[in-house]
Amino acid sequence: MGNLLPEIQAREIVTGYTGYNNHILDLKHKFERSKNYSLTRPQSDYVIKYHEVVPKVARKYLGIARSFGTKLQEDRLLMSPVEQVWVEKLLCESDKAYNIWGNLTKEMKPVSMWIPKASVIQEEKTLDREVDYSPYSHRPPMEHQKIAIEKLLANNKFILADDMGLGKTTSTVIASLESDIKKVLIVCPASLKINWKREIELYSDENVLIVEGKKWGSTFKYYIINYDILKNFHTTENTEDSDAYKIILNEGFDLAIVDEAHYISNSQAQRTKLLNDILAKIPKVWLLTGTPMTSRPINYFNLLKIVNSPLTLNWKSYVLRYCKGYQFRVGGRKIWNTSGASNLDELREQTKAVVLRRMKTDILDLPEKIISPIWLELKNSFYDDELTEFLRISKENRKKESLTVTLNRLMKLRQLIAIEKVDHTCELIDKVLEQGRKVIVFTNFTMSLDMIYEKYGKKAVVLDGRMSKDRRQQSVDRFQNEDKVKVFIGNIKAAGVGITLTAADTVIFNDLSFVPADHSQAEDRAYRYGQKNSVLVYYPVFENTIEMTIYNILQKKKEIIDQVMGDGEYSESFGSELVKNIKT
């Protein structure tokens, strides 16, 4: 091959390349897309000399000066394709760079290049003072909480993504008290508003307002508001005469705390757009979530954007690098597919400066959690009849019906299964009660919840969306403190977050959610700090039903999620996969 012209030699190398240099892989893809594509002489020289060079991994510390990366940007050295190649050669030879998909200027198209680590990786900030924890000696923070407190204090924009049960609320409350702020906006699910108020009052005498309806006050330090009523106090129509606009944005908030921040992972949702608009105008923003990356890396994008991660400067670069993004045509339009996942280790490395994530098994001496599926046989012929009818209607309307409509009709099948499951669930409950232990049961449906509650009566308490926040808290308190209350029955959405149920060491899911994060959140109502026993989690699943299909898809989704964070969320890709499996 040495006698061939450099351009021909390089072409043969590129077309057969199986290495890890993204620049050469990009050239290979260009050849695959166009038979007429040809290499320039500098590109050819680069390929010949560096096709055997192994890129440096992002996890390795690389010490190129930040000034060098800044110089590349200011002088636009990477604007010209020829210059790109020679700069890449320089960086390769330096042995102090790594390969990344990105762009350093707004005008550049995303390209695969070798970039100095210091020019793209955010530096982690550290607190330049010591925190006096003596005012909190009545309930002192643990060492891992002190680390979280100091991370929050060191960063105006930050994601506290500790695993469930590690005390994110406590850490954030103390950090807010130690921060130089006058007014705090706390956004959380409705079920957690009382918890936040209790935690603040435990550590301070500050005035706290739980916002309800359209009522607002002006003499408080802490304002606690839930996602659903936020729209009563803000509009995205930024008109000066808008009362809603004036109330929330002119209130002078120094700090915004967003609990269960994965609720705003969908950048297209109205709730997300509204809250993004608010947060952009508040100097300090702390996001709290035990599931920072829900089912796909694309769901992580909005949270990272809120805290000003450099990874979010270019949406296209992000989806290409971390979501296996690609475009396809639908009619005359180009649509982006962002449902994939790639380079997850690098994503974790790139976000260390703005995200703190610890698992409780790494910090606390918690007992083991054992998760066991229990496979069951569904003998009721009504399910088969309903499934046959669903498939018939789907076939007749496959070109007219949206995915949402199809999934809504599947709800009837899921509810039927949940009702049929009740007897099996009660058998498991009885076995636990026979051993003198308490048990938690989760379900998605009101009818199955009511059926279980009817059987156990005074031995049970309920928590679902029909209840006021006071009644919800009463159910939690009774289950935790009263010996006669043995069974906690909760709706998986309403009772799956923000509460502690360590009086039980057994969790049973009567039926399944579409959302991996729902299950892990609900499991950890018992498996959290304060638990003294091993926690047993049971998933009774009917074989050869839609439920088994949901369970299998959830396991596949969780494998991807676990590579970065450990939890997940429903997505259109989940729905599409579910419908596809049901119809085959």
N, C-alpha and C positions, 0 to 999 in steps of 0.2 A: 504493500500500500504506500510505501515511501516514495515511489516514483510518480504517484498521482499528483495532480495539481492540488494545492491546499484546499480550495473550495470543494473539489470532488471528494478528497479524503475526509474533510470535516463533515460533508453531507452523509457519508457512509457511517461515520461515528454517531452522528445525531440520530439518524433513522433507526439505528439498532441500540440506542442508549437505554440502559436499565438502571442507571445510578440515581443519585439523590440531589444533583445540582439542578435547582429549579429553573435556572436560566437556560440550560441545555434542554431540559424537559419542555420548556416553553417553545424553543425552536423546533423540537420534535413534533409538538402539537401543530405548529404552523405548517410543517411539511405534510402532516396527515390531513390538514384541512385544504391545502392547495398544492397541487402537483407542480405548479409554476413558481413556487417560492424558492428563493435562492439566498445564500449566505454572502455577506460582504467579506472582504479580505480580513478586516480586524476581527469579525465574528469567527471566521474560519481559524485564524491563528489562536484565538481564545479557546475554541473547542479542542483543537489538537493538543494544546499544551495543558489544559486544565480538566479534561474529561475524566481523569482518574483521581482528581482531588476530591476528598470527602468533605462536605460542608461541616463547619463547626456547629454544635448543638447550642440552642439558646440557653440551656441550663448552666453552661460553663461560663464562669466570669471572664469577661473580655475587656481589656483595659484601654481601648482607644479613647483619646481625649474627646470630650463633648465638643470642644472648639472645632475639631476636624469635621464632625457631622454638621455643625452650624455653617462652616465654610462651604461645604457641599451645597447647602441650601441657598445661601446668600449669593454665591457665584453661579448658581444654576448649572453646575458641572454635569448634571445628569440629564440635561434637556436634549442633547443631541445623541442619537443612537450610537454613533461612533465613539463619542466620549463616554457613554455608558459602559461600553465594552472595556475600554482601557481603564476606567476607574474601577470596574469590577476586578480586572487583573491586578491592579495595585492593592486592592483590599484582600484579594486571595493571597498574594505574596506576603502581606503583612502578618498573616496567621492570627489576626486579632479582630476578626469579623465573623458574622454568621449570615446565612442565607435567609431571606425573608421576602414575602410578597408585599409590596407596598409602594408608596410614592412619597417623595419628599417635597414636592411643590404642587400647587393646585392645578397647574397647567399640564402636568405630566399624566400620561396614561399609566395605569398600574403595570409594573413590570417586575419580573423576578430579578433580584439583585443582591449583592453582598453589601451590607450596611453596617457601619460601626454600631455596636450595641448601645453605647452611651448616647447615641443620637436618637434612639427610638424608645428606649426603656426608661420609664419614669423612675426617678430616684425615690426611695422610701424616705419619708419624713419622720424625724424623731422629735419628741418633746424636749424642749430646752430648759425645763424646770422640773423640780420634784413636786409631786402631789401630796398634800397633807390629808391623809385618810382618817385622822383622829375624830373628825365630826361624825363619822359613820361607824364608830366602834360598837354601837349597839347591834349592828348587823354588818360586819366588815366584809368588803368584797374579797373574794378569793384571788389567788395570785394570777390565774388566767384572766380574771375579770379586770385586774389592774392593768394588764397588758392591753386589753381592749379599751379601757378608759383612756390610757395614754395615747393610743393610736388615734382615737376620736379627737382628742384635744390637739393633737399635732396636725390634723387635717381638716380643712374647712369642708371638703367634699370627700365622703368616705362610705364604703360598704362594709358593715359588720355582718359577716355571713357565717358566724359560728353555728355549729350544729344545734338542733333543738335541745333545750334543757340546760344550756350553759350559762343562762342568766344574761341574755342580751339586754333585756329591759333594765335590770339593775345597773349594768355597766353604763348604759346610755343616760339614765337618770343622773347618776353621780357625775358623769362627764359634763352634762348640761349645767349642773350646779357649780362645777369647778370652772366652767367657761365664762368668759366675760360677755354675757348676753343679758338682755332685758326682757325679751318676749319670745316664747317658743310655740310653734305650731306642731302638733302631733297628729298625724294622719294614720289611722289604723282601722281594721275591721270593727264593726259595731260591737261584737262580742268581747273585744279586748279593752274597751274604753274604761270600764271600772278597774280593770287590772292596772292600767297605766296610772289612774288617779290614786289608787292605793299605794303603788310603788313610790310615787312622788311624795305623798304625804308621810310615808314611812321615813324618808330621808330629809324632809324639809318642812317648813311652815309656809311655803309659798302658796299663793292663791291659784286654784285649779278650776277651770271651767270645762265641763263636759257639754259640748255644743249639741243642742237638740233642735230639730226643725229649722226655723229661720231666726232663732233668738241668738243674740250676740252681746257680749259685754266688752268693756274697755279697761277694766281695772285688774286684769289677771295677768300672771306671768306665763302660765301654761294654758293653752287652748287645745282641747282634745276633740277631734272631729273624725267621723267615719267616712269612708270613701263614698258611700251612697248619697249622703246629703251635702257633700262638698259643692255640688253644683248649685246649691241654694245661695252660696256666698261668692261665687265667681263665675264669670263668663269669659270666653275667649275673645269676645268682641270688646276690644280695649277702648271703650268710649269713656271719656272723662265724666260724663253724666250718669254712668251706670252705677247704681247703688251697690250691686254685687261686686263690681270691680273695685270700688272704693273700699268696701269693708275689708276684704281679705288682703289686698295688695297695698293698701295705704295704712294698714294696721301697724306697720313697722316691725315685722318679725325679723329677729336676728338669726334664728335657727329653725329649720324644719326637720322633724324626725318622721320618717316614713316607715312604719312597721308593716311586716309582711309585704315587702316592697316588690315581690314577684307578681303582685296583683297588677303592676303597671309594666309588665314585661312586653306586652303586645303594644307596639308603638302606634298601631292603627286604631286602637280602641279610643272612644271618646273620653273615658276616664283618664287614660294615659295622657292624651293631648292636653286636657284641662290641667292635670297636675304638673306636667312638664312646664306649662306656661307659668304656673305659680312658683315652682321651684327655681326657675331661671332668674327670678327677681329676689330671691332670699340668699344672703351671703354664705351661710353655712347650711349644708344639707347632709344629713346622715341617714343612710338607707339601712334598714334592718331586715334580714331574711335568713331563714334556715335553708332555703332552696334558691340560691342566687341565680343559678342557671337552670331554668326549667327545661322542658324536654329537649330543646335544641340550642346550640350556641347563638342562633339569631335572637332568641328570647333574652339573652344576656346583654344584647347590644344597647338597649335603652337605659338599663341601669348603669352601664359603663359610661354612656354618654352624659348622664346626669352628673356623674362625678368627674367629668372632664378627662377621661382616659384618652390618650393619643390614638388608641386603636379605633376610635369612633370618628376621627376626622374625615374618613372616607368610607362611606357605607359599602361601596362596591369592593374596595380592597378587603374589607372585613369579611364579607360573605364569600369572596373568592378564596381567602386564606383559611377561614375557620368553619365555613358552612358548605364546602364543596359546591359553591354557587355556580349556576350556569343558566343561560337563557334558552327559551324555546318559544316557538311561534304558536299562537292561538289565533287563527284567522289572519288578520293583518297586523296583530300586535305582538311585541316581544314581552314575554313574562319571565320573571326571575324565579327559579326554584332555589330556595334557601333552607330546605328541610334537612340537609346533610350535616355532617360533623367531621372535622379534620384538624390536625395539628393541635390537639387538645392539651398536650403537655406544654407546648409553647404558649397557648392561651393562658394557662395557669401562671406561667412564668412572667408573661407580659403584664399581668394585672395585679401582681403582688403589692405594688405601691399604693393601690387604692382599695384593696380588698383584704380583709383578715378572715381567714377560714380555718377553724379548728374543729375536729371531731371529738365528741365527748368521750369516746373510748380511748382517745389519746391523752386525755387530761384527767378525767375523774375515774375513780375506782368503782365503776358501775358493774353490776352483775351482767351476765350474758343475756342477750336477747335471742331467742330461738324462734324462727319463723317456719311454720309447717302448713303446706297445702293439704287439704283433705278432699280427696276426689269422691264424688257422689254420683249416683245414677238417678236421673230424672225419669220417673215412670208415668207421669201425667201426660196423657195424649193431647191435652189442650195446647201444650207448647208446640207440638208438631203441626197441629192445625193452624195455629197463629203464624208459624214460620212459613208454612206453605202459602198462606194468604199474603204474607209480606213479600215473598219472592215473586208471586204472581203479579202483584201491583207494581213492584219495582221493575219487572220486565216490561210491563205495559207502558210505564211512564219514565223509562230510563233516559229518554232524551228531553223530557220536560221537567223533571224533578231535580231540585237542588240537593246538595249533600246535606244541608241543614234539615230539610224536610224529611229526607230518608232517615237520618239519625233520630229525629223526633218520633217517627213511626216505630223505630226500633225500641224506643222507650217502653212501649207496651210489653214487648218480649222480656226486657230486663225486669220490669215490675212483676210480671208473672213468675219469673224465676225467683225473685226475692220473696214473694209470698209463699211459694212452694218450699223455699229453704227454711222457713221459720221453724218447722218441727225439728229439723236437723240441728239448727242453732240452739234450740231449747234443750235438746239432749246434751249438747256440749256444756251449756250453762249449768244443767243439773249436776253433771259430773264435777264441775268446779265447786259448786255449792256443797256437795257431799263431802268435800275435803275441807270445808270450813273457810274457803277463800272467797274473795270478791272478784267480780268479772266486769269487763267493759264490752259492750256490744255496739257496733256501728252498722248503720244502714243508710241507703240513699232515699228511701221511700217512706212516706207518712203511714201508709197502710201496714207495712211490715213492722214499723216501729210501734204502732198502736197495738198490734197483735201480740208482740212480745211483752209489752207493758201490761196488757190485760192479764196475761198468765201469772206474772209475778207480783202485781199489785203493790202492797205496802213494802215489799222487799226491794222495790225498784224506784229509781228516779229517771226522769226524761229530760233531754235537752235538744230542742230543735228550733227551727226558724219561726215558729208560731209564738214563742215565749218572749217576754220582756227581758231586758238585761238583768233586772233584779231577780226574777224567777230562775234565770239561768244560773246565776251565782248561788242561789239557794240550793239548787240541785247539786252543784259541785261541792258546796260546803257540807251538805247532808251525807253525800257519798263518802267524803273524806273523813267525817267525824262521827257518824252514827253507826254503831255496830249492826243494827237491824237492817240497814240499807246495804244490800249485797250486790245489786245489779245496777249498772249505769247504762242506759240506752240512749245513744246519741245519733243525730243526723251527722253524717260524715263531714259535711261542709260546715255546719253550725258548731259542732262540738270537737272538730278535729284539730283546732289550733288554739293556742293561747291559754289553755287551762291545764292544771296539774291534777292527775288522778292516780297518784302513787299508792293509794289504799288498795288498789288491785294489782295483781301480777299476771293476769290473763286478759288478752284482747281477742275478740272474735269479730270477723267481718261477715255479716250476713250476706252481703252482696258487694260488688265491686264498683269503684269509680273508674272513669276514663283517665284519671289523673294519677300518675305515680306518686307525686308529692302529697296527694290527699292521704294515701296509705301510710307513707313514712311519717307524716305529721301526726296522724291519728294513733299510730303505734306508739309514738313517743309521748303520748299523754301519760302513759304508765312508765315507760322506759326513760326516765329523766332523774335528775339529782334529787335524792331523797328516797329512791327506791332501794330496798334492802334485799330483794329476792330476784332470782332469775325471772325474766319476763317471757311468757309463752304467747305467741301470736298465731292464731289459727285462721286459715283461709279455706273454708268449705267451698268447693267448686263443683258444679254439675258438669260431668263430662259430656262431650258431643253436643254442646249447646253454644249459644252466643257468648255465654259467660266464660267458657274455656277459651274461646277465641280472644276475648278481652284480656284474660289472664296472660296468655302467651304473648300478645302484643306488648302488654305492660312490662313483661320481663325483658323483652328485646329493647324497649325504650330505656329501661333502667340501666342496662349494660352500657349504653352510650353515655347516659347522664353521669354515671358513676365515675367515668374517666376524668371528669372535671370537678363535679360538685357532689353529686349523690342523690338528687331528687328530680322531679319532673312535672310536666303540665300537659293538659290536653291540647292538641293541635289539629289542624286540618289534615295533616299527613296521617295522624292516628285514625281520624274518622274515615278517610279514604281507604286505609288498609283494613279497617274493620269491615266496612261494607263489601270490599273486594273478597275478603275471606268468607263472609256470610253467603255471598252469592255463588261462590265456586263449589 
